């Protein structure tokens, strides 16, 4: 059984993939879901010095350019 927070993130990643017409959920969808909806993941990434605005923009651009149907 998955942790409820992780399950919500996976569901959001699936929704993102579906919205972009992707045939599968990619790691980019999962990472974008985690950066958007998982406080613990955000804290870990912040501790690693991640620039969230840049990461989210880069992920959205990549998904749009590479995963749209």
N, C-alpha and C positions, 0 to 999 in steps of 0.2 A: 504494500500500500504506500502510495506517495504522500509526502508531507503536503497538507492542504495549500500552503503558500507556493510550493513548487508546482503543484497541479494547476493552480491559477496561472502561474507564469507560462506553463506549457500550453494551456488553453489560449492564452493571449497570443503566444507565438503562432499557434495554429490559425487564429483569427487573422493575424497579420499576413500570414502566407496566403490565406484564402482571399483576402482583400486585394492582394497583388497578383492574383491569378497563378500563383506558384503551384507546382505539382507536388511539392513536398515542403516540409518545414526544415529550413536550413539552420546552421549554427548562428547565422546573422539574425534570423528571426528570434531565436532563443535568447541571444545576447541582448537584443533590443528589448525584448519582454522583461528580462531580468533588470536591465538598467531603468526601465520605466515603472516596474511594479514590485520589486523586491528590495526592501530596505536593507536587509542583511547583505545582499549582493552589492548594493550601492556603497555601503560602508567599507566592504572589502576593496572594491575598486578605488574608492577615494583614498584608502590607506596606501594604495599602490601608485597614487599620484595621477589618476585618470582625470582628464578634462572631459566632463560629462557632455557639455554642449558640443564639443568637437566629435566625440564618440557617437553620440546620437545622430548628429548630422551626417557623419560618414556612413553609419549603418543604413540610415534612410536612403541616402544617395546610392549606395551599393545595391540595396534591395531593389530600388526603383530601376536601376540600370541593368541588373542581371537576373532578376527573378520575376519580372512582370510577364504576364501571359500575353 
